[in-house]
């Protein structure tokens, strides 16, 4: 078997998809792929962020039911220069930075919350090296 090379998509959950769209598209600048009453799909470079309404994602549909309840966590990869720019831009957009972290290997992270309480991280790419 060939080793797996990347994560194509990741999912988080939000009761209010309109608020999620305003946050991720309006404030963070992600591109909307599609949405309906069950989900919101967003483009992140070559990858996809899936945002599901928790109760709807537990119902069977075209794909198997899946889901979780409560806030989750994921990270966007950024360069050091991009992280510095986001450190200024987030508060200007009304987004509070919850925590800034310097990792032992020199990687850096910023943490903040989306409207559903999910923990969003911006991390420099060497965090896992």
Residue pairs with C-beta under 8 A, 6 or more apart in sequence:
6 47
7 47
8 47
8 48
9 47
9 48
9 49
9 50
10 47
10 48
10 49
10 50
10 74
11 49
11 50
11 51
11 52
11 57
11 66
11 67
11 68
11 72
12 49
12 50
12 51
12 52
12 72
12 74
12 114
12 116
12 118
13 51
13 52
13 53
13 54
13 57
13 67
13 68
13 69
13 70
13 72
13 116
13 118
14 20
14 40
14 51
14 52
14 53
14 54
14 114
14 115
14 116
14 118
15 53
15 54
15 116
16 115
16 116
17 35
17 37
17 39
17 40
17 51
17 53
19 115
19 116
20 40
20 51
20 114
20 115
20 116
21 32
21 35
21 40
22 115
23 114
23 115
24 30
24 40
24 42
24 49
24 51
24 114
25 31
25 32
25 42
27 93
27 94
27 95
30 42
30 43
30 44
30 49
31 42
31 43
32 40
32 41
32 42
32 43
33 41
33 42
33 43
33 48
34 40
34 41
35 41
37 53
37 56
38 52
38 53
38 56
38 57
38 61
39 50
39 51
39 52
39 53
39 56
39 57
40 50
40 51
41 48
41 49
41 50
41 51
42 48
42 49
42 50
42 51
44 76
49 74
52 67
54 67
54 68
54 69
57 65
57 66
57 67
58 65
58 66
58 67
59 65
70 117
71 113
71 116
71 117
71 118
71 119
72 118
72 119
73 118
73 119
73 120
73 121
74 118
74 119
74 120
74 121
75 109
75 120
75 121
75 122
75 123
75 127
76 120
76 121
76 122
76 123
77 123
77 124
77 125
78 86
78 122
78 123
78 124
78 125
79 124
79 125
80 108
80 124
82 122
83 108
83 110
83 122
83 124
86 110
86 122
87 97
87 100
87 110
90 96
90 97
90 110
90 112
91 97
95 112
96 112
96 113
97 110
97 111
97 112
98 111
98 112
98 113
98 119
99 109
99 110
99 111
100 108
100 109
100 110
100 111
101 108
101 109
101 110
101 111
102 108
103 109
103 127
105 126
105 127
105 129
106 126
107 123
107 124
107 125
107 126
107 127
107 129
108 123
108 124
109 121
109 122
109 123
109 124
109 127
110 121
110 122
111 119
111 120
111 121
112 119
112 120
113 119
113 120
114 120
